[in-house]
Amino acid sequence: MRILLVEDDRALGHGIHLGLKQAGYAVDWVQDGVMAETAIDTQDYDMAVLDINLPKKSGLEVLDHVRAEDKPLPILLLTAKDTINDRIVGLDRGADDYMIKPFDLDELTARIRALLRRSSGRSMPILKYHDITLDPASHTVTKDGAVIDMSSREFSVLQMLMENVGRVLSRNRLEESLYSWKDEIESNAVEVHIHRLRKKLGADLIRTIRGVGYIMDKE
């Protein structure tokens, strides 16, 4: 899953950036509202964590830009202002959730999981497909009850496919969700992740639609 982090406080931004990467997310971090709009207009993100008080353009102006373009991007606002009015304004202008600084990183990641779950149309926190169970909170995958060891990117590919059962995901879509700007992407990276998932979970788990992408068929 790929997240855009917009935070101008370097120390806080660095801490959030590191924490989200450790949680298995691909994260792009920008520090002003203009750069945020450019990133959102040119990249596909699964969600954005957006500070309200930003240089050049405020977080609320960025929020207005996103909603004016009718983008369904889930947005979580960060604010240092602990007033009811600030929260109401942000939510009424299209934010999906908010957190007041300072906050606990574990709570932030929990709220991110909840927003991603809702945006994918799921109500249950656990994903299940045949004998495979994926838990985003504990970052674990089991098959027939046995824990399967896998890298964070293998986990992310599997999660995306399990959240889109019956729908084909292109190689480009998978790459965009797996890698941030600074990551080096090998030409066959997605194919390698798919190959490893098949080896660990079953050769028939993921079907290749030649020239289109990959799919987990509906049960």
VMD Tcl script that draws the C-alpha trace (Angstrom):
set ca {
  {0.00 0.00 0.00}
  {1.32 3.43 -0.96}
  {0.74 6.46 1.27}
  {1.40 10.15 0.69}
  {2.61 11.86 3.87}
  {2.35 15.67 3.90}
  {4.05 17.16 6.96}
  {6.38 20.18 7.15}
  {7.75 19.46 10.63}
  {10.96 17.59 9.80}
  {11.29 15.72 13.08}
  {7.66 14.62 13.14}
  {7.63 13.85 9.43}
  {10.75 11.73 9.73}
  {9.26 9.78 12.63}
  {5.97 9.11 10.83}
  {7.76 8.24 7.60}
  {10.01 5.73 9.35}
  {7.15 4.24 11.37}
  {4.91 3.73 8.35}
  {7.73 2.15 6.35}
  {8.41 -0.23 9.24}
  {4.70 -1.10 9.19}
  {5.12 -2.23 5.59}
  {3.83 0.78 3.66}
  {5.49 2.50 0.72}
  {5.62 6.17 1.72}
  {6.27 9.38 -0.23}
  {6.90 12.38 2.04}
  {6.45 16.00 0.92}
  {6.58 19.13 3.05}
  {4.28 21.73 1.49}
  {0.84 21.98 -0.05}
  {1.95 22.65 -3.61}
  {4.14 19.54 -3.67}
  {1.25 17.58 -2.18}
  {-1.10 18.59 -5.00}
  {1.53 17.74 -7.61}
  {2.11 14.30 -6.07}
  {-1.60 13.53 -5.88}
  {-2.16 14.69 -9.48}
  {0.68 12.55 -10.88}
  {0.72 9.40 -8.72}
  {-1.81 6.83 -7.53}
  {-1.99 6.61 -3.74}
  {-4.03 4.35 -1.51}
  {-4.43 7.19 1.00}
  {-2.92 10.46 2.25}
  {-1.92 11.64 5.72}
  {-2.23 15.43 5.49}
  {-1.18 18.12 7.96}
  {-3.48 21.16 8.03}
  {-0.82 23.83 8.67}
  {1.48 23.73 5.65}
  {3.64 26.22 3.71}
  {2.48 27.54 0.30}
  {-0.96 25.91 0.53}
  {-2.78 24.73 3.61}
  {-3.89 21.18 4.11}
  {-7.51 22.28 3.77}
  {-6.74 23.85 0.39}
  {-5.13 20.58 -0.71}
  {-8.19 18.74 0.55}
  {-10.44 21.06 -1.47}
  {-8.31 20.43 -4.57}
  {-8.58 16.66 -4.19}
  {-12.34 16.67 -3.68}
  {-12.88 19.20 -6.51}
  {-11.19 16.67 -8.80}
  {-13.62 14.05 -7.44}
  {-10.79 11.79 -6.33}
  {-11.90 9.06 -3.86}
  {-8.55 9.21 -2.07}
  {-8.98 8.55 1.68}
  {-7.51 11.48 3.63}
  {-6.56 11.61 7.30}
  {-5.91 15.11 8.61}
  {-3.26 15.96 11.21}
  {-3.86 19.05 13.30}
  {-2.38 20.73 16.34}
  {-5.62 22.60 16.91}
  {-7.78 20.97 19.54}
  {-11.08 22.70 18.81}
  {-14.37 21.23 17.70}
  {-14.70 23.78 14.87}
  {-11.40 22.72 13.22}
  {-12.52 19.10 13.23}
  {-15.97 19.95 11.84}
  {-14.50 22.10 9.04}
  {-12.07 19.37 7.98}
  {-14.69 16.62 7.98}
  {-17.27 18.76 6.19}
  {-14.76 19.61 3.47}
  {-14.17 15.93 2.73}
  {-11.65 14.50 5.19}
  {-12.28 10.91 6.23}
  {-10.66 11.11 9.67}
  {-8.39 13.33 11.76}
  {-5.82 13.08 14.55}
  {-4.69 15.75 16.98}
  {-0.97 16.21 17.64}
  {0.74 14.76 19.54}
  {-0.51 11.25 18.80}
  {0.59 7.64 19.18}
  {2.04 6.03 16.05}
  {0.24 2.75 16.78}
  {-3.08 4.61 16.79}
  {-2.19 6.31 13.51}
  {-1.45 2.97 11.82}
  {-4.70 1.54 13.23}
  {-6.67 4.46 11.78}
  {-4.87 4.01 8.45}
  {-5.85 0.33 8.39}
  {-9.46 1.28 9.12}
  {-9.56 3.87 6.32}
  {-7.98 1.47 3.83}
  {-10.45 -1.21 4.88}
  {-13.43 1.09 4.35}
  {-12.10 2.38 1.03}
  {-11.87 -1.18 -0.28}
  {-15.44 -1.89 0.79}
  {-14.58 -4.29 3.62}
  {-16.18 -4.34 7.05}
  {-14.12 -7.16 8.55}
  {-10.46 -6.53 9.53}
  {-9.31 -10.03 8.53}
  {-9.06 -11.15 4.90}
  {-9.84 -14.78 4.06}
  {-9.56 -16.73 0.81}
  {-10.02 -20.50 0.88}
  {-7.52 -21.73 3.49}
  {-5.51 -18.48 3.53}
  {-5.99 -15.80 6.19}
  {-4.32 -12.38 6.13}
  {-4.30 -10.07 9.14}
  {-3.20 -6.49 8.32}
  {-2.94 -5.53 12.00}
  {-0.47 -8.27 12.97}
  {1.00 -8.41 9.46}
  {0.65 -12.20 9.38}
  {-0.49 -14.73 6.80}
  {-1.59 -18.26 7.64}
  {-2.42 -21.24 5.43}
  {-4.39 -24.04 7.07}
  {-3.54 -22.36 10.39}
  {0.23 -22.42 9.81}
  {2.05 -19.07 9.72}
  {3.69 -18.37 6.36}
  {6.82 -16.24 6.38}
  {6.94 -13.54 3.72}
  {8.50 -10.18 2.98}
  {6.59 -6.93 3.44}
  {6.20 -6.53 -0.32}
  {4.95 -10.08 -0.79}
  {2.46 -9.35 1.98}
  {1.36 -6.13 0.24}
  {0.87 -7.87 -3.13}
  {-1.19 -10.61 -1.49}
  {-3.27 -8.08 0.45}
  {-4.05 -6.08 -2.70}
  {-5.08 -9.20 -4.59}
  {-7.21 -10.48 -1.69}
  {-8.92 -7.09 -1.43}
  {-9.70 -7.24 -5.15}
  {-10.77 -10.85 -5.63}
  {-12.31 -11.24 -9.06}
  {-10.62 -8.11 -10.42}
  {-7.46 -7.96 -12.51}
  {-4.65 -5.78 -11.14}
  {-2.09 -4.59 -13.65}
  {1.63 -4.87 -13.07}
  {1.86 -1.07 -13.10}
  {-0.86 -0.74 -10.44}
  {0.96 -3.22 -8.20}
  {4.29 -1.46 -8.70}
  {2.81 1.93 -7.80}
  {1.47 0.57 -4.53}
  {4.69 -1.22 -3.60}
  {7.40 1.34 -4.26}
  {7.95 4.95 -3.20}
  {9.93 7.52 -5.19}
  {13.31 6.62 -3.74}
  {12.98 2.86 -4.19}
  {14.79 1.14 -7.04}
  {12.42 -1.06 -9.03}
  {13.81 -4.01 -10.96}
  {12.09 -4.70 -14.26}
  {10.67 -8.04 -13.09}
  {10.00 -7.12 -9.44}
  {6.26 -7.84 -9.50}
  {6.78 -11.13 -11.31}
  {9.26 -12.20 -8.63}
  {6.81 -11.40 -5.83}
  {4.02 -13.30 -7.61}
  {6.31 -16.30 -8.17}
  {7.25 -16.41 -4.47}
  {3.62 -16.16 -3.37}
  {2.68 -19.07 -5.63}
  {5.56 -21.11 -4.26}
  {4.53 -20.45 -0.65}
  {0.74 -20.58 -1.00}
  {-0.03 -22.66 -4.08}
  {0.66 -22.53 -7.79}
  {-3.01 -21.93 -8.66}
  {-3.56 -19.11 -6.16}
  {-2.85 -16.24 -8.56}
  {-3.76 -16.40 -12.24}
  {-1.87 -14.42 -14.88}
  {-3.95 -12.66 -17.52}
  {-1.34 -12.31 -20.23}
  {-0.77 -8.72 -21.26}
  {-3.19 -7.44 -18.60}
  {-2.18 -8.40 -15.08}
  {-2.93 -10.75 -12.19}
  {-6.09 -11.97 -10.51}
  {-7.32 -14.15 -7.66}
  {-10.49 -15.73 -8.99}
  {-13.72 -15.54 -7.05}
  {-14.46 -18.62 -4.98}
}
mol new
graphics top color blue
foreach p $ca { graphics top sphere $p radius 0.5 }
foreach p [lrange $ca 0 end-1] q [lrange $ca 1 end] { graphics top cylinder $p $q radius 0.2 }
display resetview
